[in-house]
């Protein structure tokens, strides 16, 4: 018993507080990386890299010098190629780091004006759902999306249900593309904007271009993207790379109030609303 006690005492002496902190940081970073690459093309690349690392080490142990040299050369060139090929994924990861709570500062908004804006958006969505008018509406949050705004027609106008419905009326000049609403200013900044399509290969094949564009936008920013289906009038929204469908007006209004009211920190309920169709 005394020997076991001595072993534990020696371990406590060897393990310094800084070592524990070091282990915790490495474990946290590894966990975040695994979560980030899960269900993406990067997951397959990670498996390939792991295989090459094991093969390189084994070739060193068994003194296979030529094989070891070739594997090390492949690893050196491979890392450069990965940075080039997976530039969009790396950019997205850095954006996610920049959006963490440590850096994030809530934008200041006028609660009454924001509530009015949400009301106008909900009214427009409800009307367009009833008439089966296709719509794609981006609600900007922390991540600036001026690059998306520049692809459309600048409006910089007050948000109103009538304006939104008029924009998406078929055969009008601005009905193609997306509308961008900057919630920090409660302004409709632009219409007919072009969005990137999702790169997720597991997306339901029945989803149209609007839904794929909504997913793509939510993968590249923290924006909330609202969609009204032209075929069925179904209301959906995309957030953080996930698509939620078959929402009603009441649940959508509650969700938007929770997302854009800076004083309310109640738990988000949106994950329980609608069906998540992204992985189907």
The 8 nearest C-alpha neighbors of each residue, nearest first, counted from 0:
[[1, 3, 2, 4, 5, 6, 7, 8],
 [0, 2, 4, 3, 5, 6, 7, 8],
 [3, 1, 5, 4, 0, 6, 7, 8],
 [4, 2, 6, 0, 5, 1, 7, 8],
 [3, 5, 1, 7, 2, 6, 8, 0],
 [6, 4, 8, 2, 3, 7, 9, 1],
 [5, 7, 3, 9, 8, 4, 10, 2],
 [8, 6, 10, 4, 9, 5, 11, 3],
 [7, 9, 5, 11, 6, 10, 4, 12],
 [10, 8, 12, 6, 7, 11, 5, 13],
 [11, 9, 7, 13, 12, 8, 14, 6],
 [10, 12, 8, 14, 9, 13, 7, 15],
 [11, 13, 9, 10, 14, 8, 15, 7],
 [14, 12, 10, 11, 15, 9, 8, 18],
 [15, 13, 11, 12, 10, 18, 16, 19],
 [14, 16, 18, 17, 13, 19, 12, 11],
 [17, 15, 19, 18, 20, 14, 21, 11],
 [16, 18, 20, 15, 19, 21, 14, 22],
 [19, 17, 21, 15, 16, 20, 14, 22],
 [20, 18, 22, 16, 21, 17, 23, 15],
 [19, 21, 17, 23, 18, 22, 24, 16],
 [20, 22, 18, 24, 19, 23, 17, 25],
 [23, 21, 19, 25, 20, 24, 26, 18],
 [22, 24, 26, 20, 21, 25, 27, 19],
 [25, 23, 27, 21, 26, 22, 28, 20],
 [24, 26, 28, 22, 27, 23, 29, 21],
 [27, 25, 29, 23, 24, 28, 22, 30],
 [28, 26, 30, 24, 29, 25, 23, 31],
 [27, 29, 31, 25, 30, 26, 24, 32],
 [28, 30, 26, 32, 27, 31, 25, 33],
 [31, 29, 27, 33, 28, 32, 26, 34],
 [32, 30, 34, 28, 33, 29, 35, 27],
 [31, 33, 35, 29, 34, 30, 28, 36],
 [32, 34, 30, 35, 36, 31, 37, 29],
 [35, 33, 31, 37, 32, 36, 30, 29],
 [34, 36, 32, 33, 37, 31, 92, 39],
 [37, 35, 42, 41, 39, 33, 34, 32],
 [36, 38, 34, 39, 35, 42, 33, 41],
 [39, 37, 36, 42, 40, 41, 35, 199],
 [40, 38, 41, 36, 37, 42, 199, 43],
 [39, 41, 42, 43, 44, 38, 36, 37],
 [40, 42, 44, 39, 36, 43, 45, 37],
 [43, 41, 45, 36, 40, 44, 39, 37],
 [44, 42, 46, 45, 41, 40, 47, 39],
 [43, 45, 41, 47, 46, 42, 48, 40],
 [46, 44, 42, 48, 47, 43, 41, 49],
 [47, 45, 49, 43, 44, 48, 50, 42],
 [46, 48, 44, 50, 45, 49, 51, 43],
 [47, 49, 45, 51, 50, 46, 52, 44],
 [50, 48, 46, 52, 47, 51, 45, 53],
 [49, 51, 47, 53, 48, 52, 54, 46],
 [52, 50, 54, 48, 49, 53, 55, 47],
 [53, 51, 49, 55, 50, 54, 48, 56],
 [54, 52, 56, 50, 55, 51, 57, 49],
 [53, 55, 51, 57, 52, 56, 58, 50],
 [56, 54, 52, 58, 53, 57, 67, 70],
 [55, 57, 59, 53, 58, 54, 52, 60],
 [58, 56, 60, 54, 59, 55, 53, 61],
 [57, 59, 63, 55, 61, 67, 56, 60],
 [58, 60, 62, 56, 57, 61, 67, 63],
 [61, 59, 57, 62, 58, 56, 63, 55],
 [60, 62, 58, 59, 63, 57, 64, 56],
 [63, 61, 59, 64, 60, 58, 67, 57],
 [64, 62, 58, 66, 61, 65, 67, 59],
 [63, 65, 67, 62, 66, 68, 59, 58],
 [64, 66, 68, 67, 63, 69, 70, 58],
 [67, 65, 69, 68, 64, 63, 70, 58],
 [66, 68, 64, 70, 58, 65, 69, 55],
 [69, 67, 65, 71, 66, 70, 64, 72],
 [70, 68, 72, 66, 67, 71, 73, 65],
 [69, 71, 73, 67, 72, 68, 55, 66],
 [72, 70, 74, 68, 73, 69, 67, 75],
 [71, 73, 69, 75, 70, 74, 68, 76],
 [72, 74, 70, 76, 71, 75, 77, 69],
 [73, 75, 77, 71, 72, 76, 78, 70],
 [76, 74, 72, 77, 73, 78, 71, 79],
 [77, 75, 73, 79, 74, 78, 80, 72],
 [78, 76, 74, 80, 79, 75, 73, 81],
 [77, 79, 81, 80, 76, 75, 74, 82],
 [78, 80, 82, 76, 77, 81, 83, 75],
 [81, 79, 77, 83, 78, 82, 84, 76],
 [82, 80, 78, 84, 83, 79, 85, 77],
 [81, 83, 79, 80, 85, 86, 84, 78],
 [82, 84, 80, 86, 81, 85, 79, 78],
 [85, 83, 81, 86, 82, 80, 87, 79],
 [84, 86, 88, 82, 87, 83, 81, 89],
 [85, 87, 89, 83, 88, 82, 84, 90],
 [88, 86, 90, 89, 85, 91, 84, 219],
 [89, 87, 91, 85, 90, 86, 92, 41],
 [90, 88, 92, 86, 91, 87, 85, 93],
 [91, 89, 87, 93, 88, 92, 86, 94],
 [90, 92, 88, 94, 89, 93, 219, 87],
 [93, 91, 89, 95, 94, 90, 88, 96],
 [92, 94, 96, 90, 95, 91, 97, 89],
 [95, 93, 97, 91, 96, 92, 90, 98],
 [94, 96, 98, 92, 97, 93, 91, 99],
 [97, 95, 93, 94, 98, 99, 92, 102],
 [96, 98, 94, 95, 99, 93, 102, 103],
 [97, 99, 95, 96, 103, 94, 102, 100],
 [100, 98, 101, 96, 97, 102, 103, 95],
 [99, 101, 103, 102, 98, 104, 97, 96],
 [102, 100, 99, 103, 98, 104, 97, 96],
 [103, 101, 100, 99, 97, 98, 104, 96],
 [102, 104, 100, 98, 101, 99, 105, 97],
 [105, 103, 106, 102, 100, 141, 101, 107],
 [106, 104, 107, 103, 261, 141, 108, 140],
 [107, 105, 104, 183, 108, 141, 261, 140],
 [106, 108, 105, 183, 109, 261, 184, 110],
 [109, 107, 183, 110, 106, 113, 184, 261],
 [108, 110, 112, 111, 113, 107, 183, 114],
 [111, 109, 113, 112, 108, 114, 260, 261],
 [110, 112, 114, 113, 109, 115, 116, 108],
 [111, 113, 115, 109, 114, 110, 116, 185],
 [114, 112, 116, 110, 115, 111, 109, 117],
 [113, 115, 111, 117, 112, 116, 110, 118],
 [114, 116, 112, 118, 113, 117, 111, 119],
 [117, 115, 113, 119, 118, 114, 158, 112],
 [116, 118, 120, 114, 119, 115, 121, 113],
 [117, 119, 115, 121, 116, 120, 122, 114],
 [118, 120, 160, 122, 116, 159, 117, 121],
 [119, 121, 117, 123, 118, 122, 160, 124],
 [122, 120, 124, 118, 123, 119, 125, 117],
 [123, 121, 119, 125, 120, 124, 160, 118],
 [122, 124, 160, 120, 126, 121, 125, 164],
 [125, 123, 121, 127, 126, 122, 128, 120],
 [124, 126, 128, 122, 123, 127, 121, 129],
 [127, 125, 129, 123, 128, 124, 122, 130],
 [128, 126, 132, 130, 124, 129, 125, 131],
 [127, 129, 232, 131, 125, 126, 130, 124],
 [130, 128, 126, 127, 131, 125, 232, 132],
 [129, 131, 127, 128, 132, 126, 232, 229],
 [132, 130, 232, 128, 229, 129, 127, 133],
 [133, 131, 127, 229, 130, 128, 134, 232],
 [132, 134, 229, 228, 227, 131, 167, 127],
 [135, 133, 227, 226, 167, 132, 136, 228],
 [134, 136, 226, 177, 225, 178, 209, 227],
 [135, 137, 178, 225, 177, 224, 179, 134],
 [138, 136, 224, 179, 223, 178, 180, 139],
 [137, 139, 180, 223, 222, 181, 224, 179],
 [138, 140, 222, 181, 182, 180, 137, 223],
 [139, 141, 222, 142, 221, 138, 182, 181],
 [142, 140, 143, 221, 139, 98, 106, 222],
 [143, 141, 140, 220, 221, 144, 139, 222],
 [142, 144, 145, 141, 139, 140, 220, 146],
 [145, 143, 146, 147, 142, 148, 139, 220],
 [144, 146, 148, 147, 143, 149, 150, 188],
 [145, 147, 149, 144, 148, 150, 143, 151],
 [148, 146, 145, 149, 144, 150, 192, 193],
 [149, 147, 145, 150, 146, 151, 189, 192],
 [150, 148, 146, 147, 151, 145, 152, 153],
 [149, 151, 192, 147, 148, 193, 146, 152],
 [152, 150, 192, 191, 149, 190, 148, 189],
 [151, 153, 189, 190, 191, 154, 150, 192],
 [154, 152, 189, 188, 155, 151, 190, 148],
 [153, 155, 189, 188, 156, 152, 187, 190],
 [156, 154, 188, 187, 186, 153, 189, 157],
 [155, 157, 187, 154, 186, 158, 188, 189],
 [158, 156, 186, 187, 159, 185, 155, 116],
 [159, 157, 187, 186, 116, 156, 185, 119],
 [160, 158, 119, 162, 161, 157, 163, 120],
 [159, 161, 123, 119, 163, 162, 120, 122],
 [160, 162, 164, 159, 163, 165, 123, 119],
 [163, 161, 165, 159, 164, 160, 166, 158],
 [164, 162, 166, 160, 165, 161, 159, 123],
 [165, 163, 161, 167, 166, 162, 123, 160],
 [164, 166, 162, 168, 163, 167, 161, 171],
 [167, 165, 163, 174, 164, 173, 168, 162],
 [168, 166, 174, 164, 165, 134, 169, 163],
 [167, 169, 165, 166, 171, 174, 164, 170],
 [170, 168, 171, 167, 174, 132, 133, 175],
 [169, 171, 172, 168, 174, 173, 167, 175],
 [172, 170, 174, 169, 173, 168, 166, 167],
 [171, 173, 174, 170, 175, 166, 191, 169],
 [174, 172, 191, 175, 166, 171, 190, 167],
 [173, 175, 167, 166, 171, 172, 168, 169],
 [176, 174, 191, 173, 177, 167, 172, 192],
 [175, 177, 191, 192, 193, 174, 135, 178],
 [178, 176, 192, 135, 191, 136, 190, 179],
 [177, 179, 190, 136, 189, 137, 191, 135],
 [180, 178, 137, 189, 188, 187, 136, 138],
 [181, 179, 187, 138, 188, 186, 182, 137],
 [182, 180, 139, 186, 183, 184, 185, 138],
 [181, 183, 185, 184, 180, 139, 138, 140],
 [182, 184, 181, 108, 185, 106, 107, 140],
 [183, 185, 186, 182, 181, 108, 180, 109],
 [186, 184, 182, 181, 183, 113, 116, 158],
 [187, 185, 157, 184, 181, 156, 188, 180],
 [186, 188, 180, 156, 155, 158, 189, 179],
 [187, 189, 155, 154, 179, 186, 180, 153],
 [190, 188, 153, 154, 152, 179, 178, 148],
 [189, 191, 178, 152, 192, 151, 177, 173],
 [190, 192, 176, 151, 173, 177, 175, 178],
 [193, 191, 151, 177, 176, 150, 190, 148],
 [192, 194, 176, 150, 147, 177, 191, 151],
 [193, 195, 212, 216, 196, 192, 147, 215],
 [196, 194, 215, 212, 216, 197, 193, 213],
 [197, 195, 212, 215, 211, 194, 198, 214],
 [215, 196, 198, 211, 199, 214, 212, 195],
 [199, 197, 200, 196, 215, 211, 202, 195],
 [198, 200, 197, 201, 202, 39, 40, 215],
 [199, 201, 202, 198, 197, 39, 203, 40],
 [202, 200, 278, 199, 203, 279, 277, 204],
 [203, 201, 277, 200, 278, 199, 204, 279],
 [202, 204, 279, 205, 206, 277, 201, 276],
 [205, 203, 206, 202, 207, 201, 279, 200],
 [204, 206, 203, 207, 202, 279, 210, 208],
 [207, 205, 204, 203, 210, 211, 208, 202],
 [208, 206, 209, 210, 211, 205, 204, 228],
 [207, 209, 211, 210, 212, 206, 196, 213],
 [210, 208, 212, 211, 207, 213, 135, 226],
 [209, 211, 213, 212, 208, 207, 206, 214],
 [212, 210, 208, 214, 196, 213, 197, 209],
 [211, 213, 196, 215, 209, 210, 214, 194],
 [214, 212, 210, 216, 211, 215, 224, 237],
 [215, 213, 217, 211, 212, 216, 240, 197],
 [197, 216, 214, 196, 212, 218, 195, 213],
 [215, 217, 213, 219, 218, 214, 212, 195],
 [216, 218, 240, 214, 239, 238, 220, 219],
 [219, 217, 240, 215, 216, 239, 220, 214],
 [218, 220, 216, 217, 91, 215, 221, 240],
 [221, 219, 217, 222, 218, 142, 216, 239],
 [220, 222, 217, 142, 239, 140, 223, 141],
 [223, 221, 139, 140, 220, 138, 217, 224],
 [222, 224, 138, 238, 137, 237, 225, 221],
 [225, 223, 137, 237, 236, 213, 136, 138],
 [226, 224, 236, 136, 135, 235, 137, 223],
 [227, 225, 135, 235, 134, 236, 234, 228],
 [228, 226, 234, 134, 133, 232, 233, 128],
 [227, 229, 232, 133, 233, 230, 231, 226],
 [228, 230, 133, 131, 132, 232, 231, 227],
 [231, 229, 228, 232, 131, 133, 233, 132],
 [232, 230, 233, 228, 229, 131, 128, 227],
 [231, 233, 128, 131, 228, 229, 227, 230],
 [234, 232, 228, 231, 245, 227, 128, 235],
 [233, 235, 227, 246, 245, 226, 244, 232],
 [236, 234, 244, 226, 243, 225, 245, 246],
 [235, 237, 225, 224, 243, 226, 242, 244],
 [238, 236, 242, 224, 241, 214, 213, 217],
 [237, 239, 217, 223, 241, 240, 242, 236],
 [240, 238, 217, 241, 218, 221, 237, 220],
 [239, 241, 218, 217, 214, 238, 237, 242],
 [242, 240, 238, 237, 239, 277, 214, 243],
 [241, 243, 237, 275, 277, 236, 276, 214],
 [242, 244, 275, 274, 236, 273, 235, 237],
 [245, 243, 235, 273, 274, 246, 234, 242],
 [246, 244, 273, 234, 233, 235, 274, 247],
 [247, 245, 273, 234, 244, 235, 251, 250],
 [246, 248, 249, 250, 251, 245, 234, 273],
 [247, 249, 251, 250, 252, 125, 246, 121],
 [248, 250, 252, 251, 247, 253, 246, 254],
 [251, 249, 253, 252, 248, 247, 254, 246],
 [252, 250, 254, 248, 249, 253, 255, 247],
 [251, 253, 249, 255, 254, 250, 248, 256],
 [254, 252, 250, 256, 251, 255, 257, 249],
 [253, 255, 251, 257, 252, 256, 269, 250],
 [254, 256, 258, 252, 257, 253, 259, 251],
 [257, 255, 253, 259, 254, 258, 260, 252],
 [256, 258, 254, 255, 260, 259, 253, 263],
 [259, 257, 255, 256, 260, 254, 267, 261],
 [258, 260, 256, 257, 261, 255, 113, 182],
 [259, 261, 256, 262, 257, 263, 258, 110],
 [262, 260, 263, 259, 105, 264, 108, 107],
 [263, 261, 260, 264, 110, 259, 257, 265],
 [262, 264, 265, 261, 260, 257, 256, 259],
 [263, 265, 262, 266, 261, 257, 260, 267],
 [264, 266, 263, 267, 257, 268, 262, 258],
 [267, 265, 268, 264, 257, 263, 269, 258],
 [266, 268, 269, 265, 257, 270, 254, 258],
 [269, 267, 270, 271, 266, 254, 272, 257],
 [268, 270, 272, 271, 267, 254, 273, 250],
 [269, 271, 268, 272, 267, 273, 243, 275],
 [270, 272, 269, 268, 273, 274, 267, 275],
 [273, 271, 269, 270, 274, 246, 250, 268],
 [272, 274, 244, 245, 246, 243, 271, 275],
 [273, 275, 244, 243, 276, 245, 272, 242],
 [274, 276, 243, 242, 277, 244, 273, 241],
 [277, 275, 279, 278, 242, 274, 243, 203],
 [276, 278, 202, 242, 279, 275, 241, 203],
 [277, 279, 201, 276, 202, 203, 275, 241],
 [278, 203, 276, 277, 202, 201, 275, 204]]
